[in-house]
Amino acid sequence: MAGAVTYDWTHVLRLHEVARGPMIVTLAPDEAQRARIARALDLVSLPSFTVHLTLKSWMDGVEITG
């Protein structure tokens, strides 16, 4: 496994958006982002990568499933 990993692929969500009700989010890095992720994780390649998440308000934070 690779050493320390710096994550430069981020997606900002505002907590007040989740407070209005469940929020479904799909994240899919583009080719350049996937190449950086693959290098950071010492992978030969990462031809596809999609994340489907459901965010719900929970206590004073957010519950994330997916």
PLY file of the C-alpha trace (Angstrom):
ply
format ascii 1.0
element vertex 66
property float x
property float y
property float z
element edge 65
property int vertex1
property int vertex2
end_header
0.00 0.00 0.00
1.13 3.55 -0.67
2.41 5.82 2.09
0.64 9.00 3.14
-2.12 9.89 0.71
-3.12 13.43 -0.17
-6.70 13.61 -1.38
-7.24 16.36 -3.93
-10.64 15.11 -5.08
-13.24 16.73 -2.88
-16.92 17.61 -3.06
-18.33 20.26 -0.73
-21.85 19.90 0.65
-23.53 22.40 2.92
-25.07 20.97 6.08
-28.15 23.18 5.72
-28.89 21.51 2.35
-29.08 18.10 4.03
-31.28 19.47 6.83
-34.11 20.02 4.32
-34.47 16.28 3.74
-32.55 13.28 2.42
-30.11 14.16 -0.33
-28.89 11.73 -2.99
-25.44 12.49 -4.37
-23.54 10.80 -7.20
-19.82 11.49 -7.42
-17.76 10.50 -10.45
-14.23 11.84 -10.91
-13.13 12.64 -14.45
-10.24 10.85 -16.19
-7.55 13.19 -14.84
-8.89 12.92 -11.30
-9.04 9.11 -11.55
-5.41 9.08 -12.73
-4.37 11.12 -9.67
-6.35 8.84 -7.36
-4.74 5.77 -8.94
-1.24 7.23 -8.47
-1.98 8.20 -4.87
-3.17 4.66 -4.09
-0.38 2.98 -6.09
-2.85 1.43 -8.56
-1.99 0.57 -12.16
-5.16 2.34 -13.31
-8.65 3.32 -12.24
-10.79 3.12 -15.41
-14.04 3.98 -13.63
-15.13 5.13 -10.22
-18.63 6.22 -9.23
-20.01 6.72 -5.74
-23.74 6.87 -4.93
-24.49 8.33 -1.50
-27.58 9.15 0.52
-27.15 11.87 3.12
-29.64 12.42 5.94
-29.65 14.82 8.84
-28.85 12.91 12.05
-28.56 14.48 15.49
-26.15 17.41 15.01
-24.47 15.92 11.94
-25.09 13.82 8.86
-25.63 10.11 8.31
-24.03 8.94 5.06
-24.91 5.61 3.45
-23.95 4.16 0.12
0 1
1 2
2 3
3 4
4 5
5 6
6 7
7 8
8 9
9 10
10 11
11 12
12 13
13 14
14 15
15 16
16 17
17 18
18 19
19 20
20 21
21 22
22 23
23 24
24 25
25 26
26 27
27 28
28 29
29 30
30 31
31 32
32 33
33 34
34 35
35 36
36 37
37 38
38 39
39 40
40 41
41 42
42 43
43 44
44 45
45 46
46 47
47 48
48 49
49 50
50 51
51 52
52 53
53 54
54 55
55 56
56 57
57 58
58 59
59 60
60 61
61 62
62 63
63 64
64 65
